Amino acid sequence: MSTLVAEAPLQTSATPVPPSPLAAHPGFQRLFQPDALSVGLILPLETHPGRPAPTMRDHVRMARRAEELGFGALWMRDIPFYDPHYGDVAQIFEPLVYISYLAAATSSIVLGTTGIVLPTREPLVLAKQATSIDHLSGGRLVLGLSSGDRVSDYPMFGVDYETRGERYRDAYAVLRQVTEVRYPVYRSPRFGEAHGVVDLVPQPPFGRVPAIAVGQAQQSMEWLAGNLDGYLAFVPDPQRVVAQGAQWRALVAAAAGEGVYKPLGAGGYFDLSADPDTPFERIPGGFRAGRNGLLDYLERLRRAGVSHMALNPKVSRQPYDEIMDELAEFVLPHFAAA
C-alpha cells in the first residue's frame, strides 16, 4: 500500500493477504452497481429547518420505516461538538456508536458514515470499531471518510488543522494495513508501529471493510481514485455531471486498471418542493426539487455513472414521514437498491 505522508512514509514489509473482492460485501453490493443508482438518507430522519439540533424522537421507528420502504442506506455524519458558527449537529449521537445501535434494530439497510473525520481519529481504534460493526451488522457498514471542515474541532483534539491532509493519508494507510494484513509490520510518522507479532481481532468478515472518500479530503483526485473504494461528492450540477462522471472513471482506470469499478456517489441537503414539477434548483448545501424534478435529476445522474444519492431532507418543511412516503411511492421504484 502506498502513502503520500509528507514526512516519513508508512513503511511496510509484510505481504498482505489478497482481500476478498468487494463483490462479496453485502452492503457495498446493495448500494453500488454499475449503470444503476440507489437512494439513501442522511440522518437525522427528522426535519428541523432553522434549528441546529433535532429532537431524535421516534428515531428507531423512522429507521425501521426507511428500511421497510426500500431506502438503500442510512448515513451518519461525524460532528462531535456544537459550533454556533455552523449551526448544525447532525444526528447528535456519535456515528459509530449509533450505527451499532441501529444495526441491532434493522436487518438489511446499509449503515454508513458521511464521513468519519479521519485526521482526528486513532486508526487502530477505528479499525477495531469498523471490523466489529461489520461483523455485528452482517456486512452492512460502508465507511465514509472525510477530512472535516470545522476549524474549531481541531484544537479540541490537539491536532493542527493544516496537517489534516497528511494525517488523512497516514491514518488511512494504518487502517488498511491492520485490517488487511495478517500480523502487519509498519512504521507510521504519527500512529505508532507494528512488528509482526500481533494481529487485529476481529478480522473483516468479508475480507475488506469498504471505505469511500467523502469529499476530496485534502487529497488529489488521482490519489482518491487509486486508494479509496469510491467517492461521495457534493450534489453535482446537472449540466456538469456527465463530465464529472467521465473524469472519475478515467481516474479510476488510470490508477487501478481498466475495468475496475469504484462507485461515484453524491450527497447533500434536499428540500422536497410541494410542486411535483419543480426542477433542480441549487440551495445552500444541496438542492430543491419536486418529485418529478427529482426523478429527472436522478436519471441524469444515473446516465452519467453516479451510483448512489444520499439525501438529507432536514431542511424540508413538511413532516419527514410524508417525505419518505412520497419518495417511496414515486422515486424508489425507479431507483431501488440491489
Secondary structure as GFF3:
##gff-version 3
##sequence-region A 1 338
A	DSSP	beta_strand	11	12	.	.	.	ID=ss1
A	DSSP	three_ten_helix	22	24	.	.	.	ID=ss2
A	DSSP	alpha_helix	26	31	.	.	.	ID=ss3
A	DSSP	beta_strand	38	42	.	.	.	ID=ss4
A	DSSP	alpha_helix	59	69	.	.	.	ID=ss5
A	DSSP	beta_strand	73	76	.	.	.	ID=ss6
A	DSSP	alpha_helix	95	105	.	.	.	ID=ss7
A	DSSP	beta_strand	110	113	.	.	.	ID=ss8
A	DSSP	beta_strand	116	117	.	.	.	ID=ss9
A	DSSP	three_ten_helix	118	120	.	.	.	ID=ss10
A	DSSP	alpha_helix	123	136	.	.	.	ID=ss11
A	DSSP	beta_strand	141	146	.	.	.	ID=ss12
A	DSSP	alpha_helix	153	156	.	.	.	ID=ss13
A	DSSP	three_ten_helix	161	163	.	.	.	ID=ss14
A	DSSP	alpha_helix	164	180	.	.	.	ID=ss15
A	DSSP	beta_strand	185	187	.	.	.	ID=ss16
A	DSSP	beta_strand	193	195	.	.	.	ID=ss17
A	DSSP	beta_strand	211	214	.	.	.	ID=ss18
A	DSSP	alpha_helix	221	227	.	.	.	ID=ss19
A	DSSP	beta_strand	231	234	.	.	.	ID=ss20
A	DSSP	alpha_helix	241	256	.	.	.	ID=ss21
A	DSSP	beta_strand	264	272	.	.	.	ID=ss22
A	DSSP	beta_strand	281	283	.	.	.	ID=ss23
A	DSSP	beta_strand	286	289	.	.	.	ID=ss24
A	DSSP	alpha_helix	291	304	.	.	.	ID=ss25
A	DSSP	beta_strand	306	312	.	.	.	ID=ss26
A	DSSP	three_ten_helix	313	315	.	.	.	ID=ss27
A	DSSP	alpha_helix	320	330	.	.	.	ID=ss28
###
